[in-house]
Amino acid sequence: MAAFLLGAVLLIVQPQIVPSRPAINSNAETPSQSVQRELLKKTSQKNDFKENIHSNGSCQQLPQTIIIGVRKGGTRALLEMLSLHPDIAAAESEVHFFDWEDHYRNGLQWYINQMPFSYPHQITVEKTPAYFTSPKVPERVYNMNQSMRLLLILRDPSERVLSDYTQVFYNHMQKHKPYPSIEQFLIKDGELNVDYKAINRSLYYIHMQNWLKYFPLDHIHIVDGDKLIKDPFPEIEKVERFLKLSPQINASNFYFNKTKGFYCLRDSGRERCLHESKGRAHPQVDTWLLEKLHEYFHEPNKKFFELVGRTFDWH
């Protein structure tokens, strides 16, 4: 009888096993954890998914690498160049799984269904530039795969601001909708408008701090977007090494298109360039305003360099 009572007590006080997580200064379940718990319920177990298997042996699988940003940093160019490697299978469209609630609530099975068919030896890659600046995304990616290898492509923050504006401007023009000049966004009461979203997206150190709460720096490879434009091959070589891919992409895969003014790709004799929406000319901005941007980003850039232990040739 005593042995029975002792066993009952042990069953009651047995500690509950919880998954390991990075240290967060809160004991309460965060909204993201709650959503993740429900997401995993939908799929029964973290790895219990329905595999869509093709007759040739390929299947859809969760990505092992994600290009997390940055918007207007060169993510499309990076993905297209990386796709030259035979061991890469890339999702065509931006999935927005981790940053759009409607998508995230669909669960991991939905996410898998957005991936390309790939063979077991291939690395599946998706890119969504908005991931980098979304506060909730790092934890969600970590919950899915703590070993995820992340690619982040950055360029001069001031140039990124101008590209950000240019993209939205042309989107409005194509729809025959008026759009304010860039000065109207950058200037407020005679001073730089630091509340402008495009400026906030260029404060790299703030967003990087959030990612480093969950992933070590050696899991995040930073691609120099400015160098990728000027001389893509050395940057792609570094990406191959980071992803532990065999060196398959060569300098001959790139050629400079004088008409377009940037590098295009050559794959098995077939030549292709990025969409005409890429590489658009930036609006003319007064020198004093550019200097304001450079001055504003000086200290944030310095903090970012210290954070990642690396410098970039930015103003």
Sine and cosine of phi, psi and omega as CSV:
sin_phi,cos_phi,sin_psi,cos_psi,sin_omega,cos_omega
0.00,0.00,-0.69,0.72,0.02,-1.00
-0.87,0.49,-0.65,0.76,0.00,-1.00
-0.90,0.43,-0.59,0.80,0.01,-1.00
-0.91,0.42,-0.70,0.72,0.00,-1.00
-0.90,0.43,-0.65,0.76,0.02,-1.00
-0.89,0.46,-0.66,0.75,0.01,-1.00
-0.90,0.44,-0.64,0.77,0.01,-1.00
-0.90,0.44,-0.66,0.75,0.02,-1.00
-0.89,0.45,-0.68,0.73,-0.01,-1.00
-0.89,0.46,-0.60,0.80,0.02,-1.00
-0.91,0.42,-0.59,0.81,-0.03,-1.00
-0.95,0.32,-0.67,0.74,-0.10,-1.00
-1.00,-0.02,-0.01,1.00,-0.02,-1.00
-0.85,0.53,0.81,-0.58,-0.04,-1.00
-0.91,0.42,0.56,-0.83,0.04,-1.00
-0.99,0.14,0.73,-0.68,0.00,-1.00
-0.99,0.11,0.80,-0.61,0.03,-1.00
-0.85,-0.53,0.49,-0.87,0.00,-1.00
-0.92,0.38,0.54,-0.84,0.04,-1.00
-0.93,0.36,0.58,-0.82,-0.03,-1.00
-0.60,-0.80,0.33,-0.95,0.09,-1.00
-0.93,0.38,0.44,-0.90,-0.03,-1.00
-0.92,0.40,0.84,-0.54,0.05,-1.00
-0.77,-0.64,0.71,-0.70,-0.09,-1.00
-0.97,0.24,0.86,0.52,0.03,-1.00
-0.28,-0.96,0.72,-0.70,0.04,-1.00
-1.00,-0.05,-0.26,0.96,-0.03,-1.00
-0.98,0.18,0.49,-0.87,0.04,-1.00
-0.95,0.32,0.79,-0.61,0.00,-1.00
-0.98,0.20,0.34,-0.94,0.07,-1.00
-0.82,0.57,-0.60,0.80,-0.01,-1.00
-0.91,0.42,-0.65,0.76,0.02,-1.00
-0.89,0.45,-0.64,0.77,0.00,-1.00
-0.89,0.46,-0.70,0.71,0.02,-1.00
-0.90,0.43,-0.65,0.76,-0.01,-1.00
-0.90,0.45,-0.63,0.78,0.02,-1.00
-0.88,0.47,-0.69,0.72,0.03,-1.00
-0.91,0.41,-0.61,0.79,0.01,-1.00
-0.88,0.47,-0.69,0.73,-0.01,-1.00
-0.94,0.33,-0.48,0.88,0.07,-1.00
-0.88,0.47,-0.63,0.78,-0.03,-1.00
-0.89,0.46,-0.47,0.88,-0.07,-1.00
-0.95,-0.32,0.23,0.97,0.05,-1.00
0.92,0.40,-0.91,0.42,0.04,-1.00
-0.75,-0.66,0.38,-0.92,-0.08,-1.00
-0.84,0.55,-0.55,0.83,-0.05,-1.00
-0.93,-0.37,0.25,0.97,-0.03,-1.00
-0.99,-0.11,0.99,0.13,-0.05,-1.00
-0.87,-0.50,0.41,-0.91,0.11,-0.99
-0.99,0.13,0.87,-0.49,-0.02,-1.00
-1.00,0.04,0.78,-0.62,0.12,-0.99
-1.00,-0.03,0.99,-0.14,-0.11,-0.99
-0.98,-0.20,0.77,-0.64,0.03,-1.00
-1.00,0.08,0.38,-0.92,-0.01,-1.00
-0.89,0.45,-0.38,0.93,0.00,-1.00
-1.00,0.08,0.05,1.00,0.06,-1.00
0.99,-0.14,-0.11,0.99,0.04,-1.00
-1.00,0.10,0.34,-0.94,0.01,-1.00
-0.47,-0.88,0.21,-0.98,0.07,-1.00
-1.00,-0.01,0.70,-0.72,-0.03,-1.00
-0.59,-0.81,0.30,-0.95,0.06,-1.00
-0.88,0.48,0.57,-0.82,0.01,-1.00
-0.93,0.38,0.58,-0.81,0.11,-0.99
-0.99,-0.10,-0.21,0.98,0.01,-1.00
-0.64,-0.77,0.65,-0.76,0.06,-1.00
-0.78,-0.63,0.74,-0.67,0.17,-0.98
-1.00,0.07,0.95,-0.32,-0.17,-0.98
-1.00,-0.02,-0.14,0.99,-0.01,-1.00
0.41,-0.91,-0.09,-1.00,0.19,0.98
-0.94,-0.33,0.37,-0.93,0.02,-1.00
-0.81,0.59,0.74,-0.68,-0.03,-1.00
0.86,0.51,0.48,0.88,0.05,-1.00
-0.99,-0.15,-0.23,0.97,-0.05,-1.00
0.91,-0.41,0.44,0.90,-0.06,-1.00
-0.90,0.44,-0.63,0.77,0.01,-1.00
-0.91,0.41,-0.69,0.73,0.04,-1.00
-0.87,0.49,-0.69,0.72,0.00,-1.00
-0.88,0.48,-0.71,0.71,-0.01,-1.00
-0.90,0.43,-0.68,0.73,0.00,-1.00
-0.90,0.44,-0.67,0.75,0.00,-1.00
-0.92,0.38,-0.67,0.75,0.01,-1.00
-0.91,0.42,-0.51,0.86,0.00,-1.00
-0.92,0.39,-0.20,0.98,0.09,-1.00
-0.91,0.42,-0.39,0.92,-0.03,-1.00
-0.98,0.21,0.75,-0.66,-0.04,-1.00
-0.91,0.41,-0.32,0.95,-0.02,-1.00
-1.00,-0.09,0.25,0.97,0.02,-1.00
-0.91,-0.42,0.75,-0.66,0.13,-0.99
-0.87,-0.50,0.90,-0.44,-0.13,-0.99
-0.93,-0.36,0.67,-0.74,0.11,-0.99
-0.94,0.35,0.70,-0.72,-0.09,-1.00
-0.94,0.35,-0.70,0.72,-0.12,-0.99
-0.95,-0.30,0.33,-0.94,0.11,-0.99
-0.95,0.31,0.83,-0.56,-0.17,-0.99
-0.99,0.10,-0.57,0.82,-0.01,-1.00
0.80,0.60,0.68,0.74,0.00,-1.00
-0.97,0.24,-0.72,0.69,-0.14,-0.99
-0.99,0.12,-0.29,0.96,-0.06,-1.00
-0.95,-0.32,-0.27,0.96,0.04,-1.00
-0.97,-0.24,0.88,-0.48,-0.10,-1.00
-0.86,0.51,-0.65,0.76,-0.01,-1.00
-0.86,0.50,-0.59,0.81,0.03,-1.00
-0.97,0.25,-0.68,0.73,-0.08,-1.00
-0.90,0.44,-0.59,0.81,0.00,-1.00
-0.93,0.36,-0.28,0.96,0.03,-1.00
-0.93,0.36,-0.34,0.94,0.04,-1.00
1.00,-0.04,0.17,-0.99,-0.08,-1.00
-0.92,0.39,-0.49,0.87,0.03,-1.00
-0.89,0.46,-0.65,0.76,0.06,-1.00
-0.88,0.47,-0.67,0.75,0.00,-1.00
-0.87,0.49,-0.71,0.70,0.02,-1.00
-0.86,0.51,-0.63,0.77,-0.04,-1.00
-0.91,0.41,-0.27,0.96,0.04,-1.00
-1.00,0.03,-0.12,0.99,-0.08,-1.00
-1.00,0.07,0.41,-0.91,0.06,-1.00
-0.96,0.27,0.34,-0.94,0.13,-0.99
-0.95,0.30,0.70,-0.71,-0.03,-1.00
-0.62,-0.78,0.33,-0.94,0.05,-1.00
-1.00,-0.02,0.32,-0.95,-0.06,-1.00
-0.82,0.57,-0.52,0.86,-0.05,-1.00
-0.99,0.12,-0.13,0.99,-0.07,-1.00
-1.00,-0.04,0.44,-0.90,0.10,-1.00
-0.99,-0.16,0.81,-0.58,0.05,-1.00
-1.00,0.04,0.75,-0.66,-0.05,-1.00
-0.80,-0.59,0.68,-0.73,0.19,-0.98
-0.79,-0.62,0.42,-0.91,0.02,-1.00
-0.72,-0.69,0.76,-0.65,0.11,-0.99
-0.62,-0.79,0.98,-0.20,-0.10,-1.00
-0.86,0.51,-0.45,0.89,-0.03,-1.00
-0.93,0.36,-0.27,0.96,-0.02,-1.00
-0.85,0.53,-0.65,0.76,-0.14,-0.99
-0.87,0.50,-0.65,0.76,-0.09,-1.00
-0.99,-0.12,0.06,1.00,0.02,-1.00
-1.00,-0.02,0.88,-0.47,-0.11,-0.99
-0.86,0.51,-0.51,0.86,-0.10,-0.99
-1.00,0.06,-0.22,0.98,-0.13,-0.99
-0.94,0.34,-0.70,0.71,-0.06,-1.00
-0.81,0.59,-0.70,0.71,0.00,-1.00
-0.90,0.43,-0.63,0.77,-0.02,-1.00
-0.92,0.40,-0.65,0.76,0.05,-1.00
-0.91,0.42,-0.67,0.74,0.02,-1.00
-0.86,0.50,-0.68,0.74,0.01,-1.00
-0.88,0.48,-0.53,0.85,0.00,-1.00
-0.98,0.20,-0.71,0.71,-0.08,-1.00
-0.40,-0.92,0.96,-0.27,-0.02,-1.00
-0.93,0.36,-0.30,0.95,-0.03,-1.00
-0.99,-0.14,0.15,0.99,-0.03,-1.00
-0.82,0.57,0.68,-0.73,0.08,-1.00
-0.97,-0.22,0.81,-0.59,-0.18,-0.98
-0.93,-0.38,0.63,-0.77,0.05,-1.00
-0.91,-0.41,0.80,-0.60,0.01,-1.00
-0.81,-0.59,0.87,-0.49,0.01,-1.00
-0.95,-0.33,0.81,-0.59,-0.06,-1.00
-0.82,-0.57,0.42,-0.91,0.11,-0.99
-0.66,-0.75,0.10,-0.99,0.01,-1.00
-0.73,0.68,0.83,-0.55,-0.08,-1.00
-0.83,0.55,-0.61,0.79,0.01,-1.00
-0.91,0.42,-0.69,0.72,0.02,-1.00
-0.91,0.42,-0.59,0.81,0.01,-1.00
-0.90,0.43,-0.61,0.79,0.05,-1.00
-0.87,0.48,-0.71,0.71,-0.02,-1.00
-0.91,0.41,-0.63,0.77,0.04,-1.00
-0.92,0.40,-0.61,0.79,0.02,-1.00
-0.86,0.51,-0.75,0.66,0.03,-1.00
-0.88,0.47,-0.70,0.72,-0.06,-1.00
-0.85,0.52,-0.67,0.74,0.00,-1.00
-0.89,0.46,-0.73,0.68,-0.02,-1.00
-0.91,0.41,-0.62,0.79,0.01,-1.00
-0.86,0.50,-0.75,0.66,-0.02,-1.00
-0.93,0.37,-0.55,0.84,0.06,-1.00
-0.88,0.48,-0.63,0.78,0.04,-1.00
-0.95,0.32,-0.64,0.77,-0.01,-1.00
-0.88,0.47,-0.66,0.75,0.00,-1.00
-0.90,0.44,-0.45,0.89,0.03,-1.00
-1.00,-0.10,0.14,0.99,0.00,-1.00
0.85,0.52,0.61,0.79,0.04,-1.00
-0.94,-0.34,0.66,-0.75,0.02,-1.00
-0.93,0.37,0.45,-0.89,0.02,-1.00
-0.56,-0.83,0.70,-0.72,-0.05,-1.00
-0.88,0.47,0.36,-0.93,0.06,-1.00
-0.94,0.35,0.34,-0.94,-0.02,-1.00
-0.90,0.43,-0.49,0.87,0.02,-1.00
-0.88,0.47,-0.55,0.84,0.00,-1.00
-0.93,0.37,-0.40,0.92,0.07,-1.00
-1.00,0.02,-0.60,0.80,-0.11,-0.99
-0.99,0.15,-0.39,0.92,-0.08,-1.00
-0.91,-0.42,0.73,-0.68,0.07,-1.00
-0.62,-0.78,0.87,-0.49,-0.04,-1.00
0.82,0.58,0.64,0.77,0.06,-1.00
0.98,0.19,0.00,1.00,-0.01,-1.00
-0.85,-0.53,0.24,-0.97,0.04,-1.00
-0.90,0.44,0.76,-0.65,-0.01,-1.00
-0.99,0.11,1.00,-0.03,-0.08,-1.00
-0.97,0.26,-0.09,1.00,0.06,-1.00
-1.00,0.05,-0.11,0.99,0.03,-1.00
-0.89,0.46,0.80,-0.60,-0.09,-1.00
-0.83,0.55,-0.61,0.80,-0.03,-1.00
-0.89,0.45,-0.53,0.85,0.04,-1.00
-0.95,0.31,-0.69,0.73,0.01,-1.00
-0.86,0.50,-0.61,0.79,0.00,-1.00
-0.91,0.41,-0.34,0.94,-0.01,-1.00
-1.00,-0.05,0.03,1.00,0.07,-1.00
-1.00,0.08,0.96,0.26,-0.18,-0.98
-0.86,0.51,-0.59,0.81,-0.12,-0.99
-0.91,0.41,-0.54,0.84,0.01,-1.00
-0.90,0.44,-0.74,0.68,-0.03,-1.00
-0.95,0.31,-0.58,0.81,0.00,-1.00
-0.91,0.42,-0.60,0.80,0.04,-1.00
-0.85,0.53,-0.61,0.79,0.00,-1.00
-0.91,0.41,-0.66,0.75,0.02,-1.00
-0.93,0.37,-0.57,0.82,-0.04,-1.00
-0.96,0.27,-0.16,0.99,0.13,-0.99
-0.94,0.35,-0.40,0.92,-0.12,-0.99
-0.89,-0.46,-0.53,0.85,-0.06,-1.00
-0.84,-0.55,0.69,-0.73,0.08,-1.00
-0.93,0.37,0.40,-0.92,-0.06,-1.00
-0.87,0.50,-0.50,0.87,-0.01,-1.00
-0.97,0.25,0.00,1.00,0.12,-0.99
-0.98,-0.20,0.02,1.00,-0.01,-1.00
-0.83,-0.56,0.93,-0.37,0.04,-1.00
-0.99,-0.13,0.82,-0.57,-0.01,-1.00
-0.99,-0.12,0.87,-0.49,0.04,-1.00
-1.00,-0.06,0.74,-0.67,0.05,-1.00
-0.98,0.19,0.97,-0.22,-0.07,-1.00
-0.90,0.44,-0.54,0.84,0.02,-1.00
-0.93,0.38,-0.64,0.77,0.04,-1.00
-0.95,0.30,-0.54,0.84,0.02,-1.00
-0.88,0.48,-0.57,0.82,0.02,-1.00
-0.94,0.33,-0.69,0.73,-0.10,-0.99
-0.98,0.19,-0.62,0.79,-0.06,-1.00
-0.45,-0.89,1.00,0.10,-0.19,-0.98
-0.92,0.38,-0.54,0.84,-0.16,-0.99
-0.85,0.52,-0.75,0.66,0.00,-1.00
-0.86,0.51,-0.58,0.81,0.01,-1.00
-0.94,0.35,-0.62,0.78,0.02,-1.00
-0.93,0.35,-0.56,0.83,0.08,-1.00
-0.85,0.53,-0.67,0.74,0.01,-1.00
-0.91,0.42,-0.61,0.79,0.03,-1.00
-0.91,0.41,-0.66,0.75,0.06,-1.00
-0.84,0.55,-0.71,0.70,-0.01,-1.00
-0.91,0.42,-0.66,0.75,-0.01,-1.00
-0.88,0.47,-0.64,0.77,-0.02,-1.00
-1.00,0.05,0.05,1.00,0.01,-1.00
0.85,0.52,0.64,0.77,0.06,-1.00
-1.00,-0.03,0.50,-0.86,0.11,-0.99
-0.93,0.38,0.58,-0.82,-0.03,-1.00
-0.93,0.36,0.98,-0.18,-0.05,-1.00
-0.91,-0.42,-0.43,0.90,-0.03,-1.00
-1.00,0.06,0.74,-0.67,-0.06,-1.00
-0.88,-0.48,0.24,-0.97,0.04,-1.00
-0.87,0.50,-0.49,0.87,-0.02,-1.00
-0.94,0.35,-0.22,0.98,0.04,-1.00
-0.97,0.23,-0.10,1.00,-0.04,-1.00
-0.84,-0.55,0.64,-0.77,0.11,-0.99
-0.59,-0.81,0.57,-0.83,-0.05,-1.00
-1.00,0.09,0.83,-0.56,0.02,-1.00
-1.00,-0.08,0.96,-0.29,-0.07,-1.00
-0.90,0.43,-0.54,0.84,0.00,-1.00
-0.91,0.41,-0.72,0.69,-0.01,-1.00
-0.99,0.14,-0.47,0.88,0.02,-1.00
1.00,0.06,0.28,0.96,0.07,-1.00
-0.49,-0.87,0.12,-0.99,-0.05,-1.00
-0.97,0.25,0.62,-0.79,0.10,-0.99
-0.89,-0.47,0.06,-1.00,-0.11,-0.99
-0.93,-0.38,0.54,-0.84,0.07,-1.00
-0.81,-0.59,0.89,-0.46,-0.08,-1.00
-0.76,-0.65,0.93,-0.38,-0.01,-1.00
0.80,0.60,0.67,0.75,0.03,-1.00
1.00,0.09,-0.17,0.98,0.00,-1.00
-1.00,-0.09,0.76,-0.65,-0.02,-1.00
-0.97,-0.24,0.64,-0.76,0.04,-1.00
-0.50,-0.87,0.55,-0.84,0.02,-1.00
-0.87,-0.50,0.28,-0.96,0.07,-1.00
-0.92,0.40,0.31,-0.95,-0.01,-1.00
-0.84,0.54,0.46,-0.89,-0.05,-1.00
-0.88,0.47,-0.28,0.96,0.04,-1.00
-0.95,0.30,-0.24,0.97,0.01,-1.00
-1.00,0.00,0.57,-0.82,0.05,-1.00
0.97,0.23,0.36,0.93,0.02,-1.00
-0.92,0.40,0.52,-0.85,0.02,-1.00
-0.93,0.38,0.67,-0.75,0.03,-1.00
-0.98,0.22,0.38,-0.93,0.05,-1.00
-0.92,0.38,0.46,-0.89,0.07,-1.00
-0.95,0.32,0.81,-0.58,-0.03,-1.00
-0.83,-0.56,0.70,-0.72,0.01,-1.00
-0.83,0.55,0.57,-0.82,-0.03,-1.00
-0.84,0.54,-0.65,0.76,-0.04,-1.00
-0.90,0.44,-0.53,0.85,0.01,-1.00
-0.96,0.28,-0.63,0.77,0.08,-1.00
-0.88,0.47,-0.65,0.76,0.02,-1.00
-0.90,0.44,-0.58,0.81,0.07,-1.00
-0.88,0.48,-0.69,0.72,0.02,-1.00
-0.89,0.45,-0.74,0.68,-0.01,-1.00
-0.87,0.49,-0.66,0.75,0.00,-1.00
-0.91,0.41,-0.66,0.75,-0.03,-1.00
-0.91,0.42,-0.64,0.77,-0.06,-1.00
-0.99,0.12,-0.13,0.99,-0.07,-1.00
-0.84,0.55,-0.79,0.61,-0.05,-1.00
-0.94,0.33,-0.70,0.71,0.07,-1.00
-0.85,0.52,-0.62,0.78,0.04,-1.00
-0.90,0.44,-0.67,0.75,0.00,-1.00
-0.87,0.49,-0.67,0.74,0.02,-1.00
-0.90,0.43,-0.61,0.79,0.01,-1.00
-0.92,0.39,-0.68,0.73,0.01,-1.00
-0.85,0.52,-0.68,0.73,0.01,-1.00
-0.91,0.40,-0.60,0.80,-0.04,-1.00
-0.92,0.40,-0.64,0.77,-0.08,-1.00
-0.98,-0.21,-0.05,1.00,0.02,-1.00
0.91,0.42,0.60,0.80,-0.07,-1.00
-0.39,-0.92,0.55,-0.84,0.03,-1.00
-0.92,-0.38,0.39,-0.92,0.03,-1.00
-0.77,-0.64,0.43,-0.90,-0.05,-1.00
-1.00,0.08,0.94,0.34,0.03,-1.00
-0.95,-0.32,0.39,-0.92,0.00,-1.00
-0.87,0.49,0.00,0.00,0.00,0.00
